[in-house]
């Protein structure tokens, strides 16, 4: 059996990180295109995903140019905001849809309302989940950086040198 070089795994991780970044960039491009085509900028709150996408693109370009800790931290912060925006967006879409459904039928019971809200086409309740997914993808890229991989835990059953 041939032994692998100790850095062979690191090369694979870097290759996977490149794929993560490419998928993230593709997702950002697709999402901003869809939001612009849907005119998702009629109300101030609807600008949030557009602004975050621009911030993410800037953070990615900065990180690719510098590869320093500050650019990586900015990417982490923006991706964390993506996750937060995803949760807030889902809540905002839910409330907006529930208000509309209750305007149509104020006597609707809770379960019927929940069913109608979750099946509504406008606003789609789970659409902001895309922001959450992109944020998690970006965080996976950022936290897989070699700066976070310096201390490798020992395999199960073996004691570390510190014990």
C-alpha positions in Angstrom: 0.0 0.0 0.0 1.4 3.4 -1.0 1.5 6.1 1.6 0.1 9.5 0.7 2.0 12.7 1.3 0.9 14.6 4.4 -0.1 17.6 2.3 -2.2 15.6 -0.2 -5.4 16.1 1.9 -4.7 19.8 2.0 -4.6 20.0 -1.8 -8.0 18.3 -2.0 -9.4 20.7 0.6 -8.2 23.6 -1.4 -9.7 22.2 -4.5 -13.1 21.7 -2.7 -12.8 25.3 -1.4 -12.4 26.5 -5.0 -15.6 24.6 -6.0 -17.4 26.1 -3.0 -16.4 29.5 -4.0 -17.5 28.9 -7.6 -20.9 27.6 -6.6 -21.3 30.5 -4.2 -20.5 33.0 -7.0 -22.9 31.2 -9.4 -25.6 31.3 -6.7 -25.0 35.0 -6.1 -25.2 35.8 -9.8 -28.4 33.7 -10.2 -30.1 35.2 -7.2 -29.4 38.8 -8.0 -30.6 38.2 -11.6 -33.8 36.7 -10.3 -34.4 39.5 -7.8 -33.8 42.2 -10.4 -36.1 40.5 -12.9 -38.8 40.2 -10.2 -38.4 43.8 -9.4 -37.6 42.9 -5.8 -36.8 46.6 -4.9 -40.3 48.2 -4.5 -40.0 48.5 -0.7 -36.9 49.4 1.4 -36.7 46.0 3.1 -36.6 44.4 -0.4 -33.2 46.0 -1.0 -31.5 44.0 1.7 -30.7 40.9 -0.4 -29.5 43.1 -3.3 -27.2 45.1 -1.0 -25.9 41.9 0.7 -25.2 40.3 -2.7 -23.2 43.3 -3.8 -21.3 43.3 -0.4 -20.6 39.5 -0.9 -19.3 40.1 -4.3 -17.0 42.8 -3.1 -15.8 40.7 -0.1 -15.1 37.7 -2.5 -13.1 39.9 -4.9 -11.2 41.5 -2.0 -10.4 38.0 -0.5 -9.3 36.7 -3.9 -7.0 39.7 -4.3 -5.5 39.7 -0.8 -6.0 36.3 0.9 -5.5 38.0 4.2 -7.2 37.6 7.6 -9.1 40.9 7.2 -10.7 40.0 3.9 -11.6 36.5 5.2 -13.2 38.0 8.3 -15.2 40.4 6.1 -16.4 37.5 4.1 -17.4 35.7 7.3 -19.4 38.7 8.5 -21.2 39.2 5.2 -22.1 35.5 5.0 -23.3 35.6 8.6 -25.5 38.5 7.6 -26.8 36.3 4.7 -27.9 33.7 7.2 -29.6 36.3 9.4 -31.3 37.9 6.3 -32.5 34.5 5.3 -34.3 33.9 8.6 -35.7 37.5 8.7 -36.8 37.2 5.0 -38.7 34.0 5.7 -40.4 35.7 8.6 -41.2 38.8 6.6 -42.6 36.7 3.7 -44.7 34.7 6.1 -46.2 37.8 7.8 -46.9 39.5 4.5 -48.6 36.4 3.1 -50.6 35.9 6.3 -51.8 39.5 6.3 -52.9 39.1 2.7 -54.7 35.8 3.4 -56.5 37.3 6.4 -57.6 40.3 4.3 -59.3 37.8 1.9 -60.9 35.8 4.7 -60.7 37.3 8.3 -62.5 34.3 9.8 -59.8 31.8 8.7 -58.7 29.4 11.4 -55.0 29.0 12.2 -54.3 25.8 10.4 -56.1 26.9 7.2 -54.1 30.1 7.3 -50.8 28.3 7.8 -51.7 26.0 4.9 -52.6 28.9 2.6 -49.5 30.9 3.6 -47.1 28.0 3.0 -48.7 27.3 -0.4 -48.8 30.9 -1.5 -47.0 31.9 -4.7 -46.6 35.5 -3.7 -44.7 36.1 -1.6 -43.1 32.7 -1.6 -42.4 32.0 2.1 -39.3 29.9 1.6 -37.7 31.9 -1.1 -35.4 33.8 1.3 -34.0 30.4 2.3 -31.8 30.9 -0.7 -30.0 33.7 1.2 -29.6 31.3 4.1 -28.1 28.6 1.8 -25.7 31.0 0.2 -24.6 32.3 3.6 -23.9 28.7 4.9 -22.0 28.0 1.7 -19.9 31.1 2.1 -19.3 30.2 5.8 -18.2 26.7 4.8 -15.7 28.2 2.4 -14.4 30.7 4.9 -14.1 28.3 7.8 -12.4 25.7 5.7 -9.5 28.1 5.3 -6.1 26.7 6.3 -6.0 29.2 9.2 -8.7 27.1 10.8 -7.1 23.8 10.0 -3.8 24.1 11.8 -4.6 21.9 14.8 -5.7 18.5 13.7 -7.3 16.3 16.4 -5.8 12.9 16.9 -7.7 9.9 15.5 -10.3 8.3 17.8 -8.7 6.1 20.5 -5.3 7.9 20.4 -4.3 10.4 23.0 -3.1 13.8 22.0 0.4 15.1 23.0 -1.1 17.4 25.5 -2.7 14.6 27.6 
